[in-house]
Amino acid sequence: MSRPEALTRYLAEKPLPFPVFADPDRAGYAAFGLGRTSWAKLLSPPIVWRYTRMVLRGARVRRVPEGEDALQLGGDFLVRDDRTLLWAHRGVDPTDRPSVDELLRAIRDAA
């Protein structure tokens, strides 16, 4: 959901070998069926504990960039170049992400 200029700065520091798209209006999030959470859920003890564990393991806390939505839930998707959705993981809370093993298994299954 970053603005194009924010992505340009990020990619200048950390180039990626694939296309990256800005979605400041979050149209892509809506198209993939990604919802939003609430402040109550974001600040619930289980979520705060997960973030605390991440910080204790070395994760860095960053502020939410201007124009982004702290309550927007994320997801991970495998999409073929013809735009066929091969696999989807829609987050149910801000810390819900598939493991690397799950992603690799989805890639192998889709191949």
C-alpha positions in Angstrom: 0.0 0.0 0.0 3.0 2.2 -0.1 3.1 5.3 -2.3 5.3 5.1 -5.5 7.9 7.4 -4.1 8.3 5.3 -1.0 8.8 2.2 -3.0 11.3 3.9 -5.3 13.4 4.8 -2.2 13.1 1.3 -0.8 14.1 -0.4 -4.0 17.1 1.9 -4.4 18.4 0.5 -1.1 17.1 -3.1 -1.5 16.7 -4.0 -5.2 14.4 -7.0 -5.9 14.6 -9.3 -8.9 10.8 -9.0 -9.6 8.3 -6.3 -10.3 7.0 -4.4 -7.3 3.8 -2.4 -7.5 2.5 0.5 -5.4 -1.1 0.2 -4.3 -1.8 3.3 -2.2 -5.6 2.9 -2.7 -5.4 -0.7 -1.6 -7.4 -1.9 -4.6 -5.2 -5.0 -4.8 -5.9 -5.8 -1.2 -9.6 -5.6 -1.9 -9.3 -7.7 -5.1 -7.4 -10.5 -3.1 -10.1 -10.4 -0.4 -7.9 -9.0 2.3 -9.7 -7.3 5.2 -8.7 -5.1 8.0 -8.3 -5.8 11.7 -9.4 -3.6 14.6 -7.3 -1.7 17.2 -8.6 -4.0 19.9 -7.3 -7.1 18.0 -4.0 -5.4 17.1 -3.4 -4.5 20.7 -4.7 -7.8 22.2 -2.3 -9.7 24.5 -1.6 -12.6 22.0 -0.7 -10.2 19.2 1.4 -7.9 21.5 3.2 -11.0 22.8 4.0 -12.2 19.2 5.4 -8.8 18.4 7.4 -8.8 21.6 8.9 -12.2 20.8 9.8 -10.9 17.3 11.6 -7.9 18.8 13.4 -10.1 21.3 14.6 -12.2 18.3 16.0 -9.1 16.6 13.1 -7.7 14.6 13.0 -3.9 14.3 10.0 -1.9 15.2 9.2 0.8 12.6 6.5 3.4 12.4 3.7 3.0 9.9 4.6 5.1 6.9 2.4 8.0 6.1 -0.5 7.0 3.9 -0.4 3.3 5.0 -3.1 1.6 7.1 -1.8 0.0 10.3 -5.0 -2.1 10.4 -4.8 -3.5 6.9 -4.2 -7.3 7.0 -1.8 -8.8 4.6 -1.5 -12.0 2.6 0.8 -14.1 0.5 -0.1 -15.2 -3.0 1.4 -17.2 -5.9 0.1 -15.8 -9.2 1.1 -17.2 -12.6 2.1 -14.8 -15.3 -1.3 -15.3 -16.9 -2.8 -13.9 -13.7 -4.1 -17.3 -12.5 -4.1 -17.5 -8.7 -2.3 -20.6 -7.7 -2.2 -20.3 -4.0 -3.4 -17.9 -1.3 -2.8 -17.2 2.3 -5.0 -14.4 3.7 -3.8 -13.2 7.1 -6.3 -13.4 10.0 -4.2 -11.1 12.2 -1.2 -8.9 11.7 1.3 -11.6 12.6 -0.3 -14.4 10.5 2.2 -15.3 7.8 3.0 -18.6 6.2 6.3 -20.2 7.1 9.1 -20.5 4.5 8.4 -24.3 4.4 4.7 -23.6 3.6 5.7 -21.2 0.8 8.2 -23.6 -0.7 5.6 -26.4 -0.5 3.0 -24.2 -2.3 5.6 -23.4 -5.0 6.4 -27.0 -5.5 2.7 -28.0 -5.6 2.0 -25.3 -8.1 4.8 -26.2 -10.4 
